[in-house]
Amino acid sequence: MLRVIDIDYVRGYELLVTFNDHTKKKVDLQPYLTGEVFGELKDKDKFTQYALTRVTIEWANGADLAPEFLYQIGIPQA
C-alpha cells in the first residue's frame, strides 16, 4: 500500500513528497486547486497548513489527496 511519509514545501503550490517506497517526487498542485474544497487552497496561507495523516497529506480545511494520485502526477527527484 502506497503511503506518503514526508512532505516539504518547495514554493508556490509545489511540494516535495516522499513515499514509503522511498521515491521522492515534486508535485505541482496548482492545476488541481479548483472547486469548493480545493479552491480554498489557492490562498497560500491555507495551502501551507497541511499535515501528514497515516496515509497521505491533509489540509486544515479537510482536503486530502490519494497517495496514488500524488505519485502519478509527481516528477521524480534525486
PyMOL CGO cylinders between C-alpha atoms (Angstrom):
from pymol import cmd
from pymol.cgo import CYLINDER

trace = [
    CYLINDER, 0.00, 0.00, 0.00, 1.45, 3.33, -1.09, 0.3, 1, 1, 1, 1, 1, 1,
    CYLINDER, 1.45, 3.33, -1.09, 1.77, 5.96, 1.66, 0.3, 1, 1, 1, 1, 1, 1,
    CYLINDER, 1.77, 5.96, 1.66, 3.16, 9.46, 1.96, 0.3, 1, 1, 1, 1, 1, 1,
    CYLINDER, 3.16, 9.46, 1.96, 5.80, 9.54, 4.70, 0.3, 1, 1, 1, 1, 1, 1,
    CYLINDER, 5.80, 9.54, 4.70, 7.21, 13.07, 4.37, 0.3, 1, 1, 1, 1, 1, 1,
    CYLINDER, 7.21, 13.07, 4.37, 6.27, 16.40, 2.80, 0.3, 1, 1, 1, 1, 1, 1,
    CYLINDER, 6.27, 16.40, 2.80, 8.35, 19.52, 2.25, 0.3, 1, 1, 1, 1, 1, 1,
    CYLINDER, 8.35, 19.52, 2.25, 7.04, 22.80, 0.92, 0.3, 1, 1, 1, 1, 1, 1,
    CYLINDER, 7.04, 22.80, 0.92, 9.05, 23.91, -2.15, 0.3, 1, 1, 1, 1, 1, 1,
    CYLINDER, 9.05, 23.91, -2.15, 7.42, 27.13, -3.43, 0.3, 1, 1, 1, 1, 1, 1,
    CYLINDER, 7.42, 27.13, -3.43, 4.16, 28.34, -4.91, 0.3, 1, 1, 1, 1, 1, 1,
    CYLINDER, 4.16, 28.34, -4.91, 1.93, 25.28, -4.92, 0.3, 1, 1, 1, 1, 1, 1,
    CYLINDER, 1.93, 25.28, -4.92, 4.76, 22.75, -5.17, 0.3, 1, 1, 1, 1, 1, 1,
    CYLINDER, 4.76, 22.75, -5.17, 5.53, 20.09, -2.60, 0.3, 1, 1, 1, 1, 1, 1,
    CYLINDER, 5.53, 20.09, -2.60, 8.31, 17.53, -2.36, 0.3, 1, 1, 1, 1, 1, 1,
    CYLINDER, 8.31, 17.53, -2.36, 6.58, 14.31, -1.40, 0.3, 1, 1, 1, 1, 1, 1,
    CYLINDER, 6.58, 14.31, -1.40, 8.39, 11.22, -0.10, 0.3, 1, 1, 1, 1, 1, 1,
    CYLINDER, 8.39, 11.22, -0.10, 6.59, 7.89, -0.36, 0.3, 1, 1, 1, 1, 1, 1,
    CYLINDER, 6.59, 7.89, -0.36, 7.06, 4.70, 1.64, 0.3, 1, 1, 1, 1, 1, 1,
    CYLINDER, 7.06, 4.70, 1.64, 8.95, 3.14, -1.30, 0.3, 1, 1, 1, 1, 1, 1,
    CYLINDER, 8.95, 3.14, -1.30, 11.50, 5.99, -0.69, 0.3, 1, 1, 1, 1, 1, 1,
    CYLINDER, 11.50, 5.99, -0.69, 10.64, 7.65, -4.00, 0.3, 1, 1, 1, 1, 1, 1,
    CYLINDER, 10.64, 7.65, -4.00, 10.69, 11.46, -3.86, 0.3, 1, 1, 1, 1, 1, 1,
    CYLINDER, 10.69, 11.46, -3.86, 8.52, 13.40, -6.27, 0.3, 1, 1, 1, 1, 1, 1,
    CYLINDER, 8.52, 13.40, -6.27, 7.92, 17.09, -6.79, 0.3, 1, 1, 1, 1, 1, 1,
    CYLINDER, 7.92, 17.09, -6.79, 4.20, 17.71, -7.11, 0.3, 1, 1, 1, 1, 1, 1,
    CYLINDER, 4.20, 17.71, -7.11, 2.72, 20.93, -8.52, 0.3, 1, 1, 1, 1, 1, 1,
    CYLINDER, 2.72, 20.93, -8.52, -0.85, 21.13, -7.29, 0.3, 1, 1, 1, 1, 1, 1,
    CYLINDER, -0.85, 21.13, -7.29, -1.79, 24.48, -8.83, 0.3, 1, 1, 1, 1, 1, 1,
    CYLINDER, -1.79, 24.48, -8.83, -3.82, 22.94, -11.72, 0.3, 1, 1, 1, 1, 1, 1,
    CYLINDER, -3.82, 22.94, -11.72, -5.85, 20.90, -9.21, 0.3, 1, 1, 1, 1, 1, 1,
    CYLINDER, -5.85, 20.90, -9.21, -6.86, 23.75, -6.87, 0.3, 1, 1, 1, 1, 1, 1,
    CYLINDER, -6.86, 23.75, -6.87, -10.40, 24.08, -8.17, 0.3, 1, 1, 1, 1, 1, 1,
    CYLINDER, -10.40, 24.08, -8.17, -13.85, 23.59, -6.74, 0.3, 1, 1, 1, 1, 1, 1,
    CYLINDER, -13.85, 23.59, -6.74, -15.27, 24.34, -3.33, 0.3, 1, 1, 1, 1, 1, 1,
    CYLINDER, -15.27, 24.34, -3.33, -12.76, 22.46, -1.16, 0.3, 1, 1, 1, 1, 1, 1,
    CYLINDER, -12.76, 22.46, -1.16, -9.52, 22.62, -3.14, 0.3, 1, 1, 1, 1, 1, 1,
    CYLINDER, -9.52, 22.62, -3.14, -10.20, 26.14, -4.44, 0.3, 1, 1, 1, 1, 1, 1,
    CYLINDER, -10.20, 26.14, -4.44, -9.73, 27.42, -0.87, 0.3, 1, 1, 1, 1, 1, 1,
    CYLINDER, -9.73, 27.42, -0.87, -6.12, 26.29, -1.07, 0.3, 1, 1, 1, 1, 1, 1,
    CYLINDER, -6.12, 26.29, -1.07, -5.29, 28.94, -3.68, 0.3, 1, 1, 1, 1, 1, 1,
    CYLINDER, -5.29, 28.94, -3.68, -4.74, 31.11, -0.61, 0.3, 1, 1, 1, 1, 1, 1,
    CYLINDER, -4.74, 31.11, -0.61, -1.08, 30.24, 0.07, 0.3, 1, 1, 1, 1, 1, 1,
    CYLINDER, -1.08, 30.24, 0.07, -1.55, 30.69, 3.82, 0.3, 1, 1, 1, 1, 1, 1,
    CYLINDER, -1.55, 30.69, 3.82, -4.16, 27.91, 3.69, 0.3, 1, 1, 1, 1, 1, 1,
    CYLINDER, -4.16, 27.91, 3.69, -2.11, 25.84, 1.23, 0.3, 1, 1, 1, 1, 1, 1,
    CYLINDER, -2.11, 25.84, 1.23, 0.81, 25.65, 3.64, 0.3, 1, 1, 1, 1, 1, 1,
    CYLINDER, 0.81, 25.65, 3.64, -1.43, 24.48, 6.51, 0.3, 1, 1, 1, 1, 1, 1,
    CYLINDER, -1.43, 24.48, 6.51, -1.03, 20.77, 5.87, 0.3, 1, 1, 1, 1, 1, 1,
    CYLINDER, -1.03, 20.77, 5.87, -0.11, 17.73, 7.90, 0.3, 1, 1, 1, 1, 1, 1,
    CYLINDER, -0.11, 17.73, 7.90, 0.64, 14.07, 7.39, 0.3, 1, 1, 1, 1, 1, 1,
    CYLINDER, 0.64, 14.07, 7.39, -2.05, 11.55, 8.16, 0.3, 1, 1, 1, 1, 1, 1,
    CYLINDER, -2.05, 11.55, 8.16, -1.39, 7.84, 8.44, 0.3, 1, 1, 1, 1, 1, 1,
    CYLINDER, -1.39, 7.84, 8.44, -1.53, 7.58, 4.64, 0.3, 1, 1, 1, 1, 1, 1,
    CYLINDER, -1.53, 7.58, 4.64, -1.34, 10.96, 2.89, 0.3, 1, 1, 1, 1, 1, 1,
    CYLINDER, -1.34, 10.96, 2.89, -1.36, 14.74, 3.18, 0.3, 1, 1, 1, 1, 1, 1,
    CYLINDER, -1.36, 14.74, 3.18, -4.35, 16.58, 4.61, 0.3, 1, 1, 1, 1, 1, 1,
    CYLINDER, -4.35, 16.58, 4.61, -5.01, 20.30, 4.78, 0.3, 1, 1, 1, 1, 1, 1,
    CYLINDER, -5.01, 20.30, 4.78, -6.59, 22.18, 7.68, 0.3, 1, 1, 1, 1, 1, 1,
    CYLINDER, -6.59, 22.18, 7.68, -9.86, 22.51, 5.71, 0.3, 1, 1, 1, 1, 1, 1,
    CYLINDER, -9.86, 22.51, 5.71, -10.15, 18.70, 5.44, 0.3, 1, 1, 1, 1, 1, 1,
    CYLINDER, -10.15, 18.70, 5.44, -8.99, 18.40, 1.82, 0.3, 1, 1, 1, 1, 1, 1,
    CYLINDER, -8.99, 18.40, 1.82, -6.76, 15.44, 1.05, 0.3, 1, 1, 1, 1, 1, 1,
    CYLINDER, -6.76, 15.44, 1.05, -5.37, 13.64, -1.98, 0.3, 1, 1, 1, 1, 1, 1,
    CYLINDER, -5.37, 13.64, -1.98, -4.80, 9.94, -2.53, 0.3, 1, 1, 1, 1, 1, 1,
    CYLINDER, -4.80, 9.94, -2.53, -1.12, 8.98, -2.41, 0.3, 1, 1, 1, 1, 1, 1,
    CYLINDER, -1.12, 8.98, -2.41, -1.55, 7.16, -5.73, 0.3, 1, 1, 1, 1, 1, 1,
    CYLINDER, -1.55, 7.16, -5.73, -2.68, 10.41, -7.36, 0.3, 1, 1, 1, 1, 1, 1,
    CYLINDER, -2.68, 10.41, -7.36, 0.28, 12.34, -5.93, 0.3, 1, 1, 1, 1, 1, 1,
    CYLINDER, 0.28, 12.34, -5.93, 2.62, 9.58, -7.14, 0.3, 1, 1, 1, 1, 1, 1,
    CYLINDER, 2.62, 9.58, -7.14, 1.12, 9.65, -10.63, 0.3, 1, 1, 1, 1, 1, 1,
    CYLINDER, 1.12, 9.65, -10.63, 1.35, 13.43, -11.14, 0.3, 1, 1, 1, 1, 1, 1,
    CYLINDER, 1.35, 13.43, -11.14, 4.72, 13.88, -9.41, 0.3, 1, 1, 1, 1, 1, 1,
    CYLINDER, 4.72, 13.88, -9.41, 8.07, 14.41, -11.11, 0.3, 1, 1, 1, 1, 1, 1,
    CYLINDER, 8.07, 14.41, -11.11, 10.82, 12.10, -9.76, 0.3, 1, 1, 1, 1, 1, 1,
    CYLINDER, 10.82, 12.10, -9.76, 13.57, 13.85, -7.80, 0.3, 1, 1, 1, 1, 1, 1,
    CYLINDER, 13.57, 13.85, -7.80, 17.07, 12.68, -6.91, 0.3, 1, 1, 1, 1, 1, 1,
]
cmd.load_cgo(trace, "trace")
